[in-house]
């Protein structure tokens, strides 16, 4: 129990107002009528074949559960009660169609959810979306929707202390065969109505309002394409707040203002996700990038920030609760509790070192991150990328502004920022600020110092003109240095 309590305690007395505990999807972290606990091998009947290490790994989750259960502890209940003791709202967050283990080629039945495995007739059988997409449960089947509603109902009834239920549609954002989401959107709206009715019933019974929130894609169109008619949900009063996000890789420049505008007139709060992902799997965001993302989100009008998979495992275990710096001493990439003392407010982000970034334009499960990148740069005209800066450099004046650019190859190009020629390069800054990380063969990383007066709050235009052959610009980042990293925060 000490470990369970400690995890909640680490985020208490910070800017965190709401603690969300994942309850799984078709695997569970409690005894459910609708499936097994994660790692339950049914007394040795299930394993991962010859991969004994994997079998041991997954079974360890179940053994941990048994140890807690023996002491009368429900992991979810204990965590949420602890959060409420610290004055935080307590939510359960349910993954609507998790695909982590939906892969029969692993020959690892200890990881196969029972409902999913015994009903292949309910799979989409469409491999277009991405990893395990063909084996996603297809919500066009009423049996699938009934199964999900039964799980959600069980959890709502089980955890009486909750202040809210979060439906995470981004895990994973596959609900129908590709191209069939829009026509099936009414089915998802009916499911939402049923969930809302249960939430309202229990709210009245318990004498307190239980909030219902959803996490959905970045645009109203993307939502509808996936079968999620978010505008209709708002019109019907089905949701209390909305969070936008991506699947996992992380988008450091979420189109918050655009999404709010697309929603139209509404008083429903909009939050935005900061993921634990990065440009590439496990090329994690740094502290400066976290601050840049938070500033971007709040400056674009979001009502708050949703930290997804914000784990402190490496901070606690690998580095024994100490900050680990990259070579050069300027950058920290280990998620630490220090960040949640500052990410939630423009006031606490002021005068803190930041890095604003563009998404590299990756597509996940049929949804493309909104980005100017990758940007083709030619010799016949300027190519432009737009990058948003939340700080007002006229009021909070940075000590130095640095532009980092990654290209597909080494090349000569002309560079302008908001129409101003940029020529001051600092090659040593690439290693000092750990910007060579993840370089692929042939790629080149550049660093330029910008005049402070060349940037502005809001969108900034970075224009490129190739001297001869064309190239691709793959990353664009602008760092605002307000001072020494020990005082103003590590990049």
C-alpha positions as CSV (number, residue, x, y, z in Angstrom):
1,X,0.0,0.0,0.0
2,X,2.9,2.3,0.5
3,X,3.7,2.2,-3.2
4,X,0.0,2.9,-4.1
5,X,-0.2,5.8,-1.7
6,X,3.1,7.2,-2.7
7,X,2.1,7.5,-6.4
8,X,-0.9,9.6,-5.5
9,X,1.0,11.6,-2.9
10,X,3.6,12.7,-5.5
11,X,1.0,14.7,-7.4
12,X,-0.7,16.2,-4.4
13,X,0.0,19.8,-3.3
14,X,0.6,20.7,-6.9
15,X,-1.4,22.4,-9.7
16,X,-3.1,19.0,-10.3
17,X,-6.9,19.4,-9.6
18,X,-8.2,16.0,-10.9
19,X,-6.7,12.6,-10.5
20,X,-7.8,10.0,-13.2
21,X,-7.3,6.3,-12.6
22,X,-7.4,4.0,-15.7
23,X,-9.7,1.0,-15.2
24,X,-8.5,-0.9,-18.2
25,X,-10.6,-1.8,-21.3
26,X,-11.3,-5.5,-21.7
27,X,-8.7,-6.4,-19.1
28,X,-9.4,-5.2,-15.6
29,X,-7.6,-4.1,-12.4
30,X,-10.4,-5.4,-10.2
31,X,-12.7,-8.5,-10.1
32,X,-15.1,-8.0,-12.9
33,X,-18.1,-10.0,-14.2
34,X,-16.9,-9.2,-17.8
35,X,-13.4,-10.5,-18.0
36,X,-10.1,-11.4,-16.3
37,X,-7.7,-9.3,-14.3
38,X,-4.6,-8.4,-16.3
39,X,-2.1,-11.3,-16.1
40,X,-4.5,-13.9,-14.7
41,X,-3.3,-17.2,-16.1
42,X,-6.2,-19.2,-14.9
43,X,-4.0,-21.3,-12.5
44,X,-1.4,-22.0,-15.2
45,X,-3.7,-22.8,-18.1
46,X,-2.6,-19.7,-20.0
47,X,0.9,-18.6,-20.9
48,X,3.0,-17.1,-23.8
49,X,4.3,-20.5,-25.1
50,X,8.0,-20.7,-25.1
51,X,8.4,-17.1,-24.1
52,X,8.7,-17.8,-20.3
53,X,10.0,-14.2,-19.7
54,X,6.8,-12.7,-21.1
55,X,4.6,-15.1,-19.1
56,X,6.4,-14.2,-15.9
57,X,6.1,-10.5,-16.8
58,X,2.4,-10.5,-17.3
59,X,1.7,-12.9,-14.4
60,X,3.5,-10.5,-12.1
61,X,0.7,-8.0,-12.5
62,X,-1.8,-10.6,-11.3
63,X,0.4,-11.7,-8.4
64,X,0.6,-8.0,-7.3
65,X,-3.2,-7.8,-7.5
66,X,-3.5,-10.9,-5.3
67,X,-1.2,-9.5,-2.7
68,X,-3.4,-6.3,-2.5
69,X,-6.6,-8.3,-2.6
70,X,-5.4,-10.5,0.3
71,X,-5.2,-7.3,2.4
72,X,-8.7,-6.2,1.2
73,X,-7.3,-3.6,-1.1
74,X,-8.9,-2.5,-4.4
75,X,-6.1,-0.7,-6.3
76,X,-8.5,1.7,-8.0
77,X,-10.6,2.4,-4.9
78,X,-7.5,3.0,-2.7
79,X,-5.9,5.4,-5.3
80,X,-9.1,7.5,-5.8
81,X,-9.8,7.7,-2.1
82,X,-6.2,8.9,-1.5
83,X,-6.7,11.5,-4.2
84,X,-9.8,12.8,-2.6
85,X,-8.1,12.9,0.8
86,X,-5.6,15.3,-0.8
87,X,-8.4,17.5,-2.2
88,X,-8.4,16.4,-5.8
89,X,-11.3,15.3,-7.9
90,X,-11.4,11.6,-8.5
91,X,-12.2,10.2,-11.9
92,X,-12.1,6.7,-13.4
93,X,-10.9,6.8,-17.1
94,X,-12.0,4.0,-19.3
95,X,-10.2,3.1,-22.5
96,X,-13.0,2.5,-25.0
97,X,-11.2,0.1,-27.4
98,X,-7.7,-0.7,-26.3
99,X,-5.6,-2.7,-28.8
100,X,-2.4,-3.4,-26.9
101,X,-3.0,-7.1,-26.7
102,X,-5.3,-7.7,-29.7
103,X,-2.7,-9.7,-31.6
104,X,-3.1,-13.4,-32.1
105,X,0.3,-13.7,-33.7
106,X,2.0,-13.3,-30.3
107,X,0.8,-16.8,-29.3
108,X,0.4,-15.3,-25.8
109,X,-3.2,-16.1,-24.6
110,X,-2.5,-14.9,-21.1
111,X,-2.8,-11.4,-22.7
112,X,-6.0,-12.1,-24.7
113,X,-9.2,-10.5,-23.4
114,X,-11.9,-13.1,-23.2
115,X,-14.7,-11.3,-25.0
116,X,-12.5,-10.2,-27.8
117,X,-10.8,-13.6,-28.2
118,X,-14.0,-15.6,-28.3
119,X,-15.8,-13.3,-30.7
120,X,-13.6,-12.8,-33.8
121,X,-16.9,-12.2,-35.7
122,X,-17.0,-8.8,-33.9
123,X,-13.6,-7.6,-35.2
124,X,-13.3,-5.0,-37.9
125,X,-11.0,-7.2,-40.0
126,X,-9.7,-4.0,-41.6
127,X,-5.9,-3.5,-41.3
128,X,-6.0,0.0,-42.8
129,X,-5.8,2.1,-39.5
130,X,-2.6,0.8,-38.0
131,X,-1.2,-1.6,-35.4
132,X,-3.8,-4.3,-34.5
133,X,-6.5,-2.3,-36.2
134,X,-7.9,-5.3,-38.0
135,X,-8.5,-7.0,-34.7
136,X,-10.3,-4.0,-33.1
137,X,-13.8,-4.6,-31.8
138,X,-16.3,-3.1,-34.3
139,X,-18.9,-1.0,-32.6
140,X,-21.3,-1.5,-35.5
141,X,-22.2,-4.7,-33.7
142,X,-24.8,-4.1,-30.9
143,X,-23.2,-6.9,-28.9
144,X,-20.0,-4.9,-28.7
145,X,-21.7,-1.7,-27.6
146,X,-23.7,-3.7,-25.0
147,X,-20.5,-5.3,-23.7
148,X,-18.9,-1.9,-23.3
149,X,-21.9,-0.4,-21.6
150,X,-22.1,-3.2,-19.1
151,X,-18.4,-2.7,-18.2
152,X,-18.9,1.1,-17.8
153,X,-22.1,0.5,-15.7
154,X,-20.2,-2.0,-13.5
155,X,-17.5,0.6,-12.8
156,X,-19.8,3.4,-12.2
157,X,-21.7,1.4,-9.6
158,X,-18.6,-0.1,-8.0
159,X,-16.7,3.2,-7.3
160,X,-19.1,5.4,-5.3
161,X,-16.4,7.9,-4.4
162,X,-15.9,9.1,-8.0
163,X,-16.5,12.7,-9.1
164,X,-16.5,11.8,-12.7
165,X,-16.1,9.3,-15.5
166,X,-13.8,9.9,-18.5
167,X,-14.3,8.0,-21.7
168,X,-11.0,7.8,-23.5
169,X,-11.8,7.4,-27.2
170,X,-8.1,7.9,-28.1
171,X,-7.2,4.5,-26.8
172,X,-7.5,3.4,-29.5
173,X,-9.2,5.6,-32.0
174,X,-10.7,2.7,-34.1
175,X,-14.4,1.9,-33.7
176,X,-15.5,1.0,-37.2
177,X,-14.1,-0.1,-40.5
178,X,-12.2,2.7,-42.2
179,X,-14.6,5.1,-43.9
180,X,-17.7,3.8,-42.0
181,X,-17.4,6.1,-38.9
182,X,-19.6,8.9,-40.1
183,X,-22.6,6.8,-41.1
184,X,-22.3,4.9,-37.8
185,X,-22.0,8.0,-35.6
186,X,-25.7,7.7,-34.5
187,X,-24.8,4.4,-32.9
188,X,-22.1,6.0,-30.8
189,X,-24.4,8.8,-29.8
190,X,-27.0,6.3,-28.6
191,X,-24.2,4.6,-26.5
192,X,-23.3,8.0,-25.1
193,X,-27.0,8.6,-24.2
194,X,-27.1,5.4,-22.3
195,X,-23.9,6.2,-20.4
196,X,-25.1,9.6,-19.6
197,X,-28.5,8.2,-18.3
198,X,-26.6,5.9,-16.0
199,X,-24.3,8.8,-14.8
200,X,-27.4,11.0,-14.1
201,X,-29.2,8.1,-12.3
202,X,-26.3,7.6,-10.0
203,X,-25.8,11.3,-9.5
204,X,-29.4,11.6,-8.2
205,X,-29.0,8.5,-6.1
206,X,-25.8,9.7,-4.5
207,X,-26.9,13.3,-4.1
208,X,-23.9,14.7,-6.1
209,X,-23.2,15.4,-9.7
210,X,-21.0,12.9,-11.5
211,X,-19.2,14.6,-14.4
212,X,-18.9,12.9,-17.8
213,X,-15.9,13.7,-20.0
214,X,-14.5,12.5,-23.2
215,X,-11.1,12.4,-24.9
216,X,-11.3,12.8,-28.7
217,X,-9.4,13.7,-31.8
218,X,-8.0,17.1,-32.8
219,X,-10.7,18.3,-35.1
220,X,-14.5,18.1,-35.3
221,X,-14.1,16.4,-38.7
222,X,-11.7,13.8,-37.4
223,X,-14.1,13.1,-34.6
224,X,-17.0,12.5,-37.0
225,X,-14.9,10.4,-39.4
226,X,-14.2,8.1,-36.4
227,X,-17.9,7.9,-35.5
228,X,-17.9,10.5,-32.7
229,X,-20.4,13.3,-33.3
230,X,-19.0,15.6,-30.7
231,X,-21.2,18.6,-31.7
232,X,-24.3,16.4,-31.3
233,X,-23.1,15.3,-27.9
234,X,-22.8,18.9,-26.8
235,X,-26.2,19.8,-28.3
236,X,-27.8,16.9,-26.3
237,X,-25.9,17.9,-23.1
238,X,-24.1,14.6,-22.9
239,X,-20.7,15.8,-21.9
240,X,-19.4,18.1,-19.1
241,X,-15.9,18.7,-20.6
242,X,-13.9,17.6,-23.6
243,X,-10.2,16.8,-24.0
244,X,-8.5,16.7,-27.4
245,X,-5.4,14.7,-28.1
246,X,-3.6,12.3,-30.3
247,X,-3.1,8.5,-30.1
248,X,0.3,8.5,-28.4
249,X,3.3,10.0,-30.3
250,X,2.5,13.4,-28.9
251,X,1.6,16.6,-30.8
252,X,3.5,19.6,-29.3
253,X,1.3,22.1,-31.3
254,X,-2.3,21.0,-30.7
255,X,-4.8,23.1,-32.7
256,X,-6.8,24.2,-29.6
257,X,-8.1,27.5,-30.8
258,X,-9.2,25.9,-34.1
259,X,-11.1,23.1,-32.3
260,X,-12.9,25.6,-30.0
261,X,-13.9,27.6,-33.0
262,X,-15.1,24.5,-34.8
263,X,-17.3,23.5,-31.8
264,X,-19.2,26.8,-32.1
265,X,-20.9,28.5,-29.2
266,X,-20.6,26.4,-26.2
267,X,-19.9,26.7,-22.5
268,X,-18.4,23.2,-22.3
269,X,-14.7,23.4,-21.2
270,X,-12.1,22.2,-23.6
271,X,-8.8,20.7,-22.3
272,X,-5.8,19.5,-24.3
273,X,-3.5,16.5,-23.9
274,X,0.2,16.5,-23.2
275,X,1.3,12.9,-23.9
276,X,4.4,11.1,-22.8
277,X,5.4,10.2,-26.3
278,X,7.7,12.2,-28.6
279,X,8.8,12.6,-32.2
280,X,9.6,8.9,-32.1
281,X,8.6,6.1,-29.7
282,X,10.4,6.8,-26.5
283,X,12.3,9.8,-27.8
284,X,10.8,11.6,-24.9
285,X,9.9,15.2,-24.6
286,X,12.2,17.4,-22.4
287,X,11.2,19.7,-19.6
288,X,11.5,22.8,-21.9
289,X,9.3,21.1,-24.5
290,X,6.7,20.3,-21.8
291,X,6.6,24.0,-20.8
292,X,6.3,25.0,-24.4
293,X,3.4,22.6,-25.0
294,X,1.6,23.9,-21.8
295,X,2.1,27.5,-22.8
296,X,0.9,26.8,-26.3
297,X,-2.3,25.0,-25.0
298,X,-3.2,27.7,-22.4
299,X,-2.4,30.6,-24.7
300,X,-4.7,29.1,-27.4
301,X,-7.7,29.2,-25.0
302,X,-7.8,25.8,-23.4
303,X,-9.5,25.5,-20.0
304,X,-6.8,23.2,-18.7
305,X,-4.2,20.5,-19.5
306,X,-4.7,16.7,-19.4
307,X,-1.4,14.9,-18.7
308,X,-1.6,11.4,-20.2
309,X,0.7,8.5,-19.1
310,X,2.5,11.0,-16.9
311,X,4.6,8.4,-15.1
312,X,7.4,8.9,-12.6
313,X,8.9,5.4,-12.9
314,X,12.2,6.5,-14.4
315,X,12.5,9.4,-12.0
316,X,11.8,7.2,-8.9
317,X,13.5,4.0,-9.8
318,X,16.2,4.6,-12.4
319,X,17.4,8.0,-11.0
320,X,16.4,7.6,-7.4
321,X,14.3,10.8,-7.3
322,X,17.0,12.9,-8.8
323,X,17.0,15.0,-12.0
324,X,19.0,13.4,-14.8
325,X,20.6,15.8,-17.2
326,X,21.7,15.1,-20.7
327,X,25.3,15.8,-21.8
328,X,25.8,19.6,-21.7
329,X,23.8,20.0,-18.5
330,X,21.0,22.1,-20.1
331,X,18.4,19.4,-20.9
332,X,16.3,17.0,-18.7
333,X,14.2,14.4,-20.4
334,X,13.0,12.5,-17.3
335,X,9.4,13.3,-16.3
336,X,9.5,14.6,-12.8
337,X,7.1,16.0,-10.2
338,X,8.8,19.4,-10.5
339,X,6.8,20.0,-13.7
340,X,3.4,19.8,-12.2
341,X,4.2,22.8,-10.0
342,X,4.3,25.1,-13.1
343,X,2.6,23.6,-16.2
344,X,-1.0,24.5,-15.1
345,X,-0.8,28.3,-15.2
346,X,0.5,31.1,-17.5
347,X,1.7,32.9,-14.4
348,X,3.9,30.0,-13.2
349,X,5.2,29.4,-16.8
350,X,6.3,33.1,-17.1
351,X,10.1,33.5,-17.3
352,X,10.6,29.7,-17.5
353,X,12.8,28.3,-20.2
354,X,10.7,26.8,-23.0
355,X,10.9,25.1,-26.3
356,X,8.0,25.5,-28.8
357,X,7.8,22.8,-31.4
358,X,5.8,21.7,-34.4
359,X,4.6,18.1,-34.8
360,X,6.6,16.2,-37.4
361,X,3.3,15.5,-39.2
362,X,3.0,11.8,-38.3
363,X,-0.3,10.0,-39.0
364,X,-1.7,7.6,-36.4
365,X,-4.7,5.4,-36.9
366,X,-5.8,7.5,-39.9
367,X,-5.5,10.8,-38.2
368,X,-2.8,13.2,-39.3
369,X,-1.3,15.6,-36.9
370,X,-2.0,19.2,-38.1
371,X,1.4,20.6,-38.9
372,X,3.4,22.4,-41.6
373,X,5.8,19.5,-41.5
374,X,7.3,17.7,-43.3
375,X,8.0,20.8,-45.4
376,X,9.4,20.5,-48.9
377,X,11.9,23.3,-49.6
378,X,12.7,24.1,-53.2
379,X,14.9,26.6,-55.1
380,X,12.0,28.3,-57.0
381,X,10.3,29.9,-54.0
382,X,10.1,30.2,-50.2
383,X,8.4,27.4,-48.3
384,X,6.8,28.4,-45.0
385,X,6.1,26.8,-41.6
386,X,3.9,28.4,-39.0
387,X,4.9,27.9,-35.3
388,X,2.9,29.3,-32.3
389,X,4.6,31.0,-29.4
390,X,2.5,31.6,-26.2
391,X,4.9,34.0,-24.5
392,X,4.7,37.7,-25.3
393,X,8.4,38.6,-25.9
394,X,7.5,42.3,-25.6
395,X,6.6,41.8,-21.9
396,X,8.6,38.8,-20.8
397,X,11.8,39.4,-22.7
398,X,14.0,36.3,-23.1
399,X,17.7,36.4,-22.8
400,X,18.2,34.4,-26.0
401,X,16.0,32.9,-28.7
402,X,17.2,29.8,-30.6
403,X,15.8,28.2,-33.7
404,X,16.5,24.5,-34.2
405,X,15.9,23.0,-37.7
406,X,16.2,19.4,-38.8
407,X,16.5,18.7,-42.5
408,X,16.5,15.5,-44.6
409,X,20.1,16.2,-45.7
410,X,22.9,18.6,-45.5
411,X,22.1,21.6,-47.7
412,X,22.4,25.3,-48.2
413,X,19.3,27.3,-47.7
414,X,18.1,30.9,-47.0
415,X,16.2,31.4,-43.7
416,X,13.7,34.1,-42.7
417,X,11.6,34.5,-39.5
418,X,8.6,36.8,-39.9
419,X,10.3,38.3,-43.0
420,X,13.6,38.9,-41.3
421,X,16.8,37.3,-42.6
422,X,18.5,34.9,-40.2
423,X,22.2,34.2,-40.6
424,X,23.6,33.8,-37.0
425,X,24.2,30.0,-36.6
426,X,25.5,28.3,-33.5
427,X,26.5,24.7,-34.4
428,X,27.6,23.9,-30.9
429,X,24.1,24.5,-29.6
430,X,23.0,21.3,-31.3
431,X,24.9,19.1,-28.9
432,X,24.5,21.5,-25.9
433,X,20.7,21.3,-26.2
434,X,20.6,17.6,-27.1
435,X,19.1,18.2,-30.5
436,X,21.1,15.5,-32.3
437,X,18.9,12.9,-30.6
438,X,17.1,10.6,-33.1
439,X,19.0,11.8,-36.2
440,X,18.6,9.3,-39.0
441,X,21.2,8.6,-41.7
442,X,21.8,11.6,-43.9
443,X,19.8,14.0,-41.8
444,X,21.3,17.3,-40.5
445,X,20.5,19.4,-37.5
446,X,21.0,23.2,-37.4
447,X,20.8,25.9,-34.6
448,X,20.3,29.6,-35.2
449,X,20.2,32.5,-32.8
450,X,17.2,34.8,-33.5
451,X,16.9,38.5,-32.6
452,X,14.4,38.8,-29.8
453,X,12.5,41.4,-31.8
454,X,12.1,38.9,-34.7
455,X,9.5,36.8,-32.9
456,X,6.0,37.6,-31.6
457,X,3.2,36.1,-29.5
458,X,1.0,34.0,-31.7
459,X,2.0,32.4,-35.0
460,X,5.4,33.0,-36.4
461,X,6.4,32.3,-40.0
462,X,9.7,30.5,-40.6
463,X,10.5,30.6,-44.3
464,X,13.1,28.5,-46.2
465,X,14.6,28.8,-49.7
466,X,16.9,26.1,-51.0
467,X,20.0,27.2,-52.8
468,X,20.0,24.4,-55.3
469,X,18.4,20.9,-54.8
470,X,15.2,20.5,-52.8
471,X,15.1,19.1,-49.2
472,X,12.6,18.3,-46.5
473,X,12.4,20.2,-43.3
474,X,11.5,17.6,-40.7
475,X,11.6,19.5,-37.4
476,X,11.2,23.1,-36.3
477,X,11.6,24.3,-32.7
478,X,12.1,27.7,-31.1
479,X,13.7,27.8,-27.6
480,X,13.2,30.8,-25.3
481,X,16.0,31.1,-22.8
482,X,15.2,33.3,-19.8
483,X,18.3,32.5,-17.9
484,X,20.3,29.9,-16.1
485,X,18.7,26.5,-16.1
486,X,19.0,26.0,-12.3
487,X,16.9,29.2,-11.9
488,X,14.7,29.3,-14.9
489,X,14.2,25.5,-15.6
490,X,16.0,22.9,-17.6
491,X,15.4,22.7,-21.3
